[in-house]
Amino acid sequence: MKSTSHHDARIANMSFASVYPHYVTKVEKKGRTKEELHEIIEWLTGFDEKQLQELIEQKINFEEFFRNAKLNPNAHLIKGVICGYRVEEIENELTQKVRYLDKLVDELARGRKMDKILRT
């Protein structure tokens, strides 16, 4: 992906707390649960539910969110298109990580089985 520095900076400065409710709404509207959402977030980042709640309350941005995350070693297996971009071709590392999360949320909302989402 040939993104602009403005696009990457906008994503880096966006707060996770501002996006999280949209993730919840998206998956619940499609019949999935908040617990399943937390499972995929924990798989990708290593943050358990308690840590996730603390990060939301602190209103940290995505840059800090992923700086503190322990990215799953199988995250590179996340492939496909999200928001018009092929995730495996995104050049900015932080933008790619955010799009990994977006892709997992999208797969959950589309009804994909958890073992497929979690690349097991």
C-alpha positions as CSV (number, residue, x, y, z in Angstrom):
1,M,0.0,0.0,0.0
2,K,1.3,3.4,-0.9
3,S,-0.1,5.4,1.9
4,T,0.6,9.0,2.8
5,S,2.4,10.0,5.9
6,H,-0.8,12.0,6.8
7,H,-2.9,8.8,6.6
8,D,-0.4,6.8,8.8
9,A,-0.2,9.7,11.3
10,R,-4.0,9.9,11.5
11,I,-4.2,6.2,12.3
12,A,-1.4,6.4,14.8
13,N,-3.1,9.2,16.7
14,M,-6.6,7.8,16.7
15,S,-7.6,6.5,20.1
16,F,-8.4,2.9,20.5
17,A,-11.3,3.9,22.8
18,S,-13.0,5.8,20.0
19,V,-12.9,2.8,17.6
20,Y,-13.7,0.1,20.1
21,P,-17.4,0.8,20.4
22,H,-17.7,0.5,16.6
23,Y,-16.1,-2.9,16.8
24,V,-18.6,-4.0,19.4
25,T,-21.5,-2.7,17.4
26,K,-20.3,-4.3,14.2
27,V,-19.9,-7.8,15.6
28,E,-23.1,-7.7,17.8
29,K,-25.2,-6.4,14.9
30,K,-24.1,-9.6,13.0
31,G,-25.0,-11.9,15.9
32,R,-21.5,-12.3,17.4
33,T,-20.5,-11.5,21.0
34,K,-18.3,-9.0,22.8
35,E,-16.6,-12.0,24.4
36,E,-15.7,-13.3,20.9
37,L,-14.4,-9.8,20.0
38,H,-12.2,-9.8,23.1
39,E,-10.9,-13.2,22.2
40,I,-9.7,-12.1,18.8
41,I,-8.2,-8.9,20.3
42,E,-6.4,-10.9,22.9
43,W,-5.1,-13.4,20.3
44,L,-3.7,-10.5,18.2
45,T,-2.3,-8.3,21.0
46,G,-2.0,-10.4,24.2
47,F,-4.2,-7.9,26.1
48,D,-6.7,-9.7,28.3
49,E,-10.1,-8.2,29.2
50,K,-8.9,-6.4,32.2
51,Q,-5.9,-4.8,30.4
52,L,-8.2,-3.9,27.5
53,Q,-10.5,-2.1,29.8
54,E,-7.6,-0.1,31.3
55,L,-6.4,0.9,27.9
56,I,-9.9,2.0,26.9
57,E,-10.2,4.1,30.1
58,Q,-6.7,5.7,29.5
59,K,-7.9,6.6,25.9
60,I,-4.5,5.6,24.5
61,N,-3.9,6.0,20.8
62,F,-3.2,3.1,18.4
63,E,0.5,3.9,18.4
64,E,0.8,3.3,22.1
65,F,-1.7,0.5,22.0
66,F,0.4,-1.6,19.6
67,R,3.7,-0.5,21.2
68,N,2.5,-2.2,24.3
69,A,1.0,-5.2,22.6
70,K,2.7,-8.6,22.1
71,L,1.7,-9.3,18.5
72,N,0.8,-12.9,17.9
73,P,3.6,-14.6,15.9
74,N,0.9,-15.9,13.5
75,A,-0.4,-12.4,12.7
76,H,1.5,-12.5,9.4
77,L,-1.0,-15.1,8.3
78,I,-3.7,-12.5,8.2
79,K,-4.3,-11.8,4.5
80,G,-6.9,-10.1,2.4
81,V,-8.5,-6.8,1.7
82,I,-9.8,-4.4,4.3
83,C,-10.8,-0.8,3.7
84,G,-9.6,-1.2,0.1
85,Y,-6.1,-2.2,1.0
86,R,-4.4,-5.6,0.9
87,V,-3.2,-6.0,4.5
88,E,-0.1,-8.0,3.6
89,E,1.1,-5.2,1.3
90,I,0.8,-2.3,3.8
91,E,4.2,-0.8,4.2
92,N,3.8,1.1,7.4
93,E,4.1,-1.3,10.3
94,L,1.6,0.4,12.6
95,T,-1.0,0.9,9.9
96,Q,-0.6,-2.8,9.0
97,K,-1.2,-3.8,12.7
98,V,-4.3,-1.7,12.9
99,R,-5.6,-3.2,9.6
100,Y,-4.9,-6.7,11.0
101,L,-7.2,-5.9,13.8
102,D,-9.8,-4.4,11.4
103,K,-9.6,-7.6,9.3
104,L,-10.1,-9.9,12.3
105,V,-13.2,-7.8,13.4
106,D,-14.5,-8.0,9.8
107,E,-14.0,-11.8,9.7
108,L,-15.8,-12.2,13.0
109,A,-18.7,-10.0,11.8
110,R,-19.0,-12.0,8.6
111,G,-19.5,-15.2,10.6
112,R,-16.2,-16.9,10.0
113,K,-15.4,-19.6,12.5
114,M,-13.1,-18.7,15.4
115,D,-10.5,-21.3,14.6
116,K,-10.1,-19.8,11.1
117,I,-10.0,-16.2,12.4
118,L,-7.3,-17.2,15.0
119,R,-5.3,-19.0,12.3
120,T,-5.2,-22.3,14.2
